[in-house]
Amino acid sequence: MVAYVVAIVLVAFVFDFINGFHDSANSIATVVGTRVLSPLAAVMWAASFNFLAAFTVGTAVAKAVGSGMIDVKIVTPNVILGGLLGAIIWNLITWYYGLPSSSSHAIIGGYAGAAVAKAGLVAILWGVKWIQTLTFIVLSPIIGMVLGASLMILVSWMFKSASPARINRSFRVAQLASSAFFSYSHGLNDAQKTMGIIVSLLVASQAVFVGQTGWLSHLHLENANSVPTWVKIGAYSAISFGTLSGGWRIVHTMGSRVTKLKPVSGFCAETGGALSILLASIFGIPVSTTHTITGAIVGVGATHRMSAVRWGIAGRILWAWVLTIPAAAVMAAISYTILHAISGQ
């Protein structure tokens, strides 16, 4: 049983790696699309600021996912593993087709789907955290769109007398800062979701580790209100290495297919998206970085003219958003059912 729990912790870190790999587009698509950084330099830049987030703000999002959405009394290792597998499968499917779906909603949907497969709808804690999460499926792209568009209008007004060449030079430098800010906020919110899942696993498995000595003693956790340091470092390291690997199919979609970006518009999109995610993280709301940055990119593009946005591509992305939670939930429920049949637990 100990080996099984340890293996699930490793699978959680694999999901976090895939999260970074899948969502690297969120952090680097604009800076690559505007050719401010090469792809390799961009992922190294983004990964560094993903990891920096480990040492700031807190763990409010991790606690929300770990204990605020699913009844921890029904959680078992099979529920956690089923949820992780459902999220991983959906992420890989959307990565293959180059769709920037939400890894955040994939893990939340997967966790819920596996829990419901075990105990029915009573497993869901219908309360504030679910209301916030479901509400921000709609709000996060709108907030990103409004902030991105507002910043673009403000910057255009401030630099209305400057030549295009000067604006381009200035914002190539500024976009390094905005890319770093967005990468930081991405790591801050997304890595915490995996931390919350691992904490749920450790609480559910606490009896397994009672009396253990050596490094196994560090796996013992009695409640979901604390996050061990090793979980924080492991989660932030995994998402950083995933970002470093880069999900180039989605980078292409985000960086050039939704709308044509310049350094100034990339700066506005990244800054608007980062501000939205940072505020959500402080208040413990698990939001989609994908939804937010996509909304910001659309908002920036729409300030030029509505036809500057490729609405057909945006529509495909929207469908991926709508399907993510239920699709990951179904895949997780199937995964849990198979695991339960095999283990009998």
C-alpha positions in Angstrom: 0.0 0.0 0.0 2.9 2.4 0.8 4.4 1.8 -2.6 1.0 2.4 -4.3 0.6 5.8 -2.5 4.1 6.8 -3.4 3.5 5.8 -7.0 0.3 8.0 -7.1 2.4 11.0 -5.7 4.7 10.4 -8.7 1.8 10.3 -11.1 0.6 13.6 -9.6 4.0 15.1 -10.4 3.7 13.7 -13.9 0.4 15.5 -14.3 2.0 18.7 -13.1 4.8 18.2 -15.7 2.1 17.7 -18.4 0.3 20.7 -17.0 3.4 22.8 -17.6 4.1 21.2 -20.9 0.5 21.7 -22.0 0.2 25.2 -20.6 3.6 26.5 -21.6 1.8 28.2 -24.4 0.0 30.4 -21.9 3.4 31.8 -20.7 5.4 32.0 -23.9 3.0 32.1 -26.9 2.9 35.9 -27.0 6.6 36.5 -26.5 7.4 33.9 -29.1 4.6 35.1 -31.4 6.1 38.6 -31.3 9.6 37.2 -31.8 10.9 39.0 -28.7 12.5 35.7 -27.6 13.3 32.5 -29.4 11.3 29.4 -28.4 14.2 28.0 -26.3 14.9 31.2 -24.5 11.2 31.8 -23.9 10.6 28.4 -22.2 13.8 28.9 -20.0 12.6 32.3 -19.1 9.0 31.1 -18.3 10.2 28.0 -16.3 12.4 30.2 -14.1 9.5 32.4 -13.1 7.1 29.4 -12.7 9.5 28.1 -10.0 9.9 31.5 -8.4 6.2 31.4 -7.4 7.0 28.6 -5.0 8.3 31.1 -2.5 5.5 33.7 -2.4 1.8 34.4 -1.7 0.8 31.2 0.0 -1.3 28.0 -0.6 -4.9 29.2 -0.7 -5.6 27.6 -4.0 -4.1 24.2 -2.9 -6.3 24.3 0.2 -9.4 25.0 -1.8 -8.7 22.0 -4.2 -7.6 19.7 -1.4 -10.5 20.2 1.0 -13.0 22.6 -0.4 -14.5 20.8 -3.4 -14.7 17.1 -2.6 -15.7 15.4 0.7 -12.3 14.1 1.9 -14.0 11.4 3.9 -14.7 9.5 0.7 -11.3 10.0 -0.9 -9.1 7.0 -1.4 -5.9 6.5 -3.4 -7.9 5.0 -6.3 -10.1 8.2 -6.4 -7.0 10.4 -6.6 -5.3 8.2 -9.2 -8.5 8.0 -11.3 -8.9 11.7 -11.2 -5.2 12.2 -12.3 -5.6 9.7 -15.1 -8.7 11.4 -16.4 -7.0 14.8 -16.4 -3.9 13.5 -18.1 -5.8 11.7 -20.9 -7.8 14.9 -21.6 -4.7 17.1 -21.6 -2.9 14.8 -24.0 -5.9 14.7 -26.4 -6.2 18.5 -26.5 -2.4 18.9 -26.8 -2.4 16.5 -29.8 -5.1 18.7 -31.6 -3.4 21.9 -30.5 -6.3 23.1 -28.5 -5.5 25.3 -25.4 -7.9 23.7 -23.0 -7.6 24.2 -19.2 -5.4 21.9 -17.3 -6.9 23.4 -14.2 -10.4 22.4 -15.1 -9.2 19.0 -16.3 -7.9 18.1 -12.8 -10.9 19.6 -11.0 -13.2 17.7 -13.4 -11.2 14.5 -13.1 -11.1 14.6 -9.3 -14.9 15.2 -9.2 -15.6 12.5 -11.7 -13.6 9.8 -9.8 -15.2 10.8 -6.5 -18.7 10.7 -8.0 -18.0 7.2 -9.5 -17.1 6.1 -6.0 -19.8 7.7 -3.9 -22.3 9.4 -6.1 -23.1 13.2 -6.1 -22.9 13.4 -2.3 -19.1 13.3 -2.8 -19.3 16.9 -4.2 -19.1 19.7 -1.6 -21.5 22.1 -3.4 -20.4 25.4 -1.9 -18.3 28.5 -2.3 -15.4 27.0 -4.0 -17.4 25.3 -6.7 -19.4 28.4 -7.2 -16.2 30.5 -7.6 -14.7 27.9 -10.0 -17.7 27.5 -12.2 -18.3 31.3 -12.2 -14.7 32.0 -13.2 -15.0 29.7 -16.2 -17.1 32.5 -17.6 -15.5 35.5 -15.8 -11.8 34.7 -16.3 -11.7 35.1 -20.1 -14.0 38.2 -19.8 -11.8 39.8 -17.2 -8.7 39.0 -19.2 -10.4 40.4 -22.3 -11.4 43.6 -20.5 -8.0 44.2 -18.9 -6.1 43.3 -22.1 -8.3 45.7 -24.2 -8.1 48.4 -21.6 -4.3 48.3 -21.3 -4.1 48.3 -25.1 -6.3 51.4 -25.3 -4.3 53.1 -22.5 -0.9 52.4 -24.0 -2.1 53.5 -27.5 -3.2 56.8 -26.0 0.0 57.3 -24.0 2.2 56.6 -27.1 0.0 58.2 -29.7 2.8 60.6 -30.7 5.6 58.0 -30.8 6.7 56.4 -34.0 5.9 52.7 -34.6 9.7 51.9 -34.6 10.1 53.5 -31.1 7.0 51.7 -29.8 8.3 48.4 -31.1 11.8 48.9 -29.5 10.3 49.9 -26.1 7.8 47.1 -25.8 10.2 44.4 -26.9 12.0 45.1 -23.6 8.7 45.6 -21.7 7.4 42.3 -22.9 10.2 40.5 -21.1 8.8 41.8 -17.9 5.2 41.0 -18.8 6.1 37.5 -19.8 7.9 37.0 -16.5 4.9 38.3 -14.6 2.5 36.0 -16.4 4.8 33.0 -16.0 5.0 33.7 -12.3 1.2 34.0 -11.9 0.8 30.8 -14.0 3.0 28.8 -11.7 1.4 30.4 -8.7 -2.1 29.2 -9.5 -1.6 26.0 -11.5 1.1 24.2 -9.4 -1.1 24.7 -6.3 -3.9 22.5 -7.8 -1.5 19.5 -7.9 -0.4 20.4 -4.4 -4.0 20.2 -3.3 -4.5 16.8 -4.9 -1.4 15.4 -3.2 -2.5 16.7 0.2 -5.9 15.0 -0.3 -4.1 11.8 -1.1 -1.8 12.0 2.0 -4.8 12.8 4.3 -6.7 9.8 2.9 -3.7 7.5 3.3 -2.6 8.8 6.8 -3.0 5.4 8.4 -0.5 3.9 6.0 2.3 6.1 7.2 1.7 6.0 11.0 4.9 4.8 12.6 7.0 5.0 9.4 10.5 6.2 9.8 13.1 7.7 7.4 11.9 9.6 4.4 8.5 7.8 4.5 7.7 9.7 7.6 7.5 12.9 5.6 4.5 11.5 3.7 2.4 11.4 6.9 -0.2 14.2 6.9 -3.2 14.3 9.3 -5.2 17.3 7.8 -5.7 19.2 4.6 -4.9 22.6 6.1 -1.1 22.4 5.7 1.1 21.7 2.7 4.5 20.1 3.3 7.5 21.9 1.9 8.5 18.9 -0.2 5.1 18.9 -1.9 5.5 22.6 -2.8 9.0 22.2 -4.2 8.0 19.0 -6.0 4.9 20.6 -7.6 6.7 23.8 -8.7 9.7 21.9 -10.0 7.5 19.6 -12.1 5.4 22.4 -13.7 8.7 24.3 -14.4 10.3 21.3 -16.1 7.1 20.8 -18.1 7.1 24.4 -19.2 10.8 24.0 -20.2 9.7 21.1 -22.5 7.2 23.3 -24.3 3.9 22.3 -25.9 4.6 23.7 -29.4 1.4 22.8 -31.0 -0.6 25.0 -28.6 2.1 27.8 -28.7 1.4 28.1 -32.5 -2.4 28.4 -31.9 -2.1 30.9 -29.1 0.8 32.9 -30.5 -0.3 33.4 -34.1 -3.6 31.8 -35.0 -6.0 33.7 -32.7 -4.8 37.2 -33.8 -1.6 38.8 -35.1 0.5 40.1 -32.2 3.1 42.8 -31.9 5.3 43.5 -28.8 3.0 46.2 -27.5 -0.1 44.0 -27.8 1.8 41.0 -26.4 2.7 43.2 -23.4 -0.9 44.2 -22.8 -2.3 40.7 -23.1 0.3 39.2 -20.7 0.0 42.0 -18.2 -3.8 41.9 -18.2 -3.9 38.1 -17.9 -1.3 38.0 -15.1 -3.1 40.6 -13.0 -6.3 38.5 -13.2 -4.6 35.3 -12.2 -2.6 36.9 -9.4 -5.8 38.3 -7.8 -7.6 35.0 -8.1 -4.6 33.2 -6.5 -4.6 35.6 -3.5 -8.2 34.8 -2.8 -7.8 31.1 -3.3 -9.8 30.7 -6.5 -8.6 28.0 -8.9 -8.8 29.7 -12.3 -7.8 28.7 -15.8 -4.7 30.5 -16.9 -5.6 29.3 -20.4 -9.0 31.0 -20.4 -7.5 34.2 -19.0 -4.7 34.7 -21.5 -6.8 33.7 -24.4 -9.4 36.2 -23.4 -6.7 38.9 -23.0 -5.3 38.1 -26.5 -8.8 38.3 -28.0 -9.4 41.6 -26.2 -6.1 43.1 -27.5 -6.9 42.0 -31.1 -10.4 43.4 -30.9 -9.1 46.9 -30.1 -7.7 47.1 -33.6 -10.8 45.8 -35.3 -13.2 42.9 -34.7 -12.0 41.2 -37.9 -8.4 41.0 -36.5 -9.6 38.1 -34.3 -9.9 34.8 -36.0 -13.3 33.9 -34.5 -13.3 30.4 -36.0 -10.2 29.5 -34.0 -11.6 31.2 -31.0 -14.8 29.1 -31.4 -12.8 25.8 -31.4 -11.1 26.9 -28.2 -14.4 27.8 -26.6 -15.8 24.3 -27.3 -12.7 22.8 -25.7 -13.4 24.9 -22.6 -17.0 23.8 -22.4 -16.1 20.1 -22.7 -13.1 20.0 -20.4 -14.7 19.4 -17.0 -17.3 16.9 -18.2 -14.9 15.1 -20.5 -12.2 14.8 -17.8 -14.8 13.7 -15.3 -16.1 10.9 -17.6 -12.5 9.7 -18.3 -11.7 9.8 -14.6 -14.9 7.9 -13.7 -13.9 5.2 -16.2 -10.4 5.1 -14.8 -11.6 4.8 -11.2 -14.0 2.0 -12.1 -11.2 0.0 -13.8 -8.9 0.6 -10.8 -11.6 -0.4 -8.3 -12.3 -3.6 -10.3 -8.6 -4.5 -10.4 -7.8 -3.7 -6.7 -11.2 -4.5 -5.2 -10.8 -1.3 -3.1 
